[in-house]
Amino acid sequence: MAETITRKLMLYFPECETEKPIVYHLVKDYDLIINIFRARVTPEEEGYLVLDVTGTEENIEKGTSFIQSLDIRIDTTQKGVTREEERCAHCGSCVPHCPTNALSIPDRNTMDVEFNTEECIECLSCLKVCPFGAMKSLF
Amino acid sequence: MKTIEQINEKISSGKAVVLTAEEIIDYVDKKGVEQAAKEVDVVTTATFGPMCSSGCFLNFGHSKPKMRITEAWLDDVSAYAGVAAVDLFLGATQLRANDPANIDYPGEFKFGGGHVMEKLIAGEEVQLFGLSYGTDDYPRRELRTTITIDDLNQAIMVNPRNCYQNYNVAVNASDKPIYTYLGYLKPHLKNCGYSSAGQLSPLLNDPYYRTIGVGTRVWLAGAQGHVYSEGTQHSPSCERGVLGVPSEGAGTLALTGDMKQMDPEFVRGVSLKGYGVSLSVGVGIPIPILDEQMLLQTTIRDRDIMAQVIDYSTDYPERTGKVLGNVSYEELKSGTIDLNGSKVKAGGLSSYGKARKIASILAEEIRNGKFTVTQPIAPLPVEQSMNPMKEV
């Protein structure tokens, strides 16, 4: 059996494509395991969906081609939640609230806070506790 | 062993040996106190964190015709106008007009006095709106204009309470989340908030205020400011541990400096959800190493500095005086503390990274002869307590 991989995707839906059951097709037609982190998909409006897809590389490729065929834009650069580096004061108040350790202090001597977007599940906890407004959400 | 004058001569000739309060620890371990005290001239300390007791005096120059401003807003944040005609005092914790505050709990407090101060120092435009009743010599009744810090005659920061010697560690023992100035606290003691630079913090390195006093020159967000008084709530009579370092709030400093000389990296408006707005300020203070005793004070390390854990859901607001436990800054900085057998996640509100950076910048300025040390013109009280409010 081919090895499975996981990829984090952010889908951007133009207004017209919000009514199709995309996740259903990804599971049913391409045998992908879907883990949705965050979604804002409202009929008649543009929408966003951030999710992990797990499956064989081939199936992920096919699945993403299917999504793109619907004029849905796929972003793999992980910009759903970002950190404005200049605003971050590295106080560390976000760290205890981050459930996945995406925000962490690897070196307790410098106490610098690192943000590993790969680990971020976009729960937005950090946005609520950042005193400097350094953590941003695209939607 | 050394006088302030001798140290300043070395600084002026570019020969001063300067280390940060972090570097000095290993240095003394290696060289011994006696040898290190001979070699080292200055140890730099620093802190960066919310200093709610902050604000600034601004002078705008006169409009034509003149106006005796009686009410004023800067970017919609009310400034105190009960001073001279075109002088205003802007407080860091003042909310923007129409901010819903905690009506929609927990409020977000996105913008306030601290943010206006940050904008001014960053050189950004700020809107001034002023009202007056008009007088014979100051007839104008209303004005609206935009200014930057360069248009002001003076922009002088004042921090009536800064550099708290030590501080509480806040937890929440109740069964609902609470929002405090030490951050969002989950119920059942799940996390704690603290705010101190620990071993780098100025007054923890000079716990009896031997070299830091009224008149001491300080690095205030990049400007050369000074201590103008003891800070409000200065209460040095308290429990003290290793090397006389207090395990509670204790001493404070009142600082002032020219905002036109400041670096916006070290003056930052902060929004504390459910609590309000404030200002984070970076401060650096040099400690002249007059003798071995002074050097020894600067070797204090995180594991020997203790702080009190207080329940901010009941004991803090109700002023019961109850302390749940004591923890060291080494433990706090590790990210998890042990509170009576349970593990509690720890998060800071002050930035140790910025404090380190400030201590290094100040050390470099002293090495380059740009920043000299000062003899205080008056000492800070060493015995003094803080009284609660008199209520009828």
Chai-1 contact restraints between the chains, C-beta under 6 A:
chainA,res_idxA,chainB,res_idxB,connection_type,confidence,min_distance_angstrom,max_distance_angstrom,comment,restraint_id
A,A89,B,S351,contact,1.0,0.0,6.0,A-B,restraint_1
A,A89,B,K354,contact,1.0,0.0,6.0,A-B,restraint_2
A,H90,B,S351,contact,1.0,0.0,6.0,A-B,restraint_3
A,H90,B,G353,contact,1.0,0.0,6.0,A-B,restraint_4
A,C91,B,G348,contact,1.0,0.0,6.0,A-B,restraint_5
A,C91,B,L349,contact,1.0,0.0,6.0,A-B,restraint_6
A,C91,B,S351,contact,1.0,0.0,6.0,A-B,restraint_7
A,G92,B,G347,contact,1.0,0.0,6.0,A-B,restraint_8
A,G92,B,G348,contact,1.0,0.0,6.0,A-B,restraint_9
A,S93,B,G183,contact,1.0,0.0,6.0,A-B,restraint_10
A,S93,B,G347,contact,1.0,0.0,6.0,A-B,restraint_11
A,S93,B,L349,contact,1.0,0.0,6.0,A-B,restraint_12
A,V95,B,G347,contact,1.0,0.0,6.0,A-B,restraint_13
A,P96,B,N191,contact,1.0,0.0,6.0,A-B,restraint_14
A,P96,B,K345,contact,1.0,0.0,6.0,A-B,restraint_15
A,P96,B,G347,contact,1.0,0.0,6.0,A-B,restraint_16
A,R108,B,K333,contact,1.0,0.0,6.0,A-B,restraint_17
A,M111,B,Y352,contact,1.0,0.0,6.0,A-B,restraint_18
A,M111,B,G353,contact,1.0,0.0,6.0,A-B,restraint_19
A,D112,B,G353,contact,1.0,0.0,6.0,A-B,restraint_20
A,K128,B,K273,contact,1.0,0.0,6.0,A-B,restraint_21
A,V129,B,Y184,contact,1.0,0.0,6.0,A-B,restraint_22
A,P131,B,V270,contact,1.0,0.0,6.0,A-B,restraint_23
A,P131,B,S271,contact,1.0,0.0,6.0,A-B,restraint_24
A,P131,B,L272,contact,1.0,0.0,6.0,A-B,restraint_25
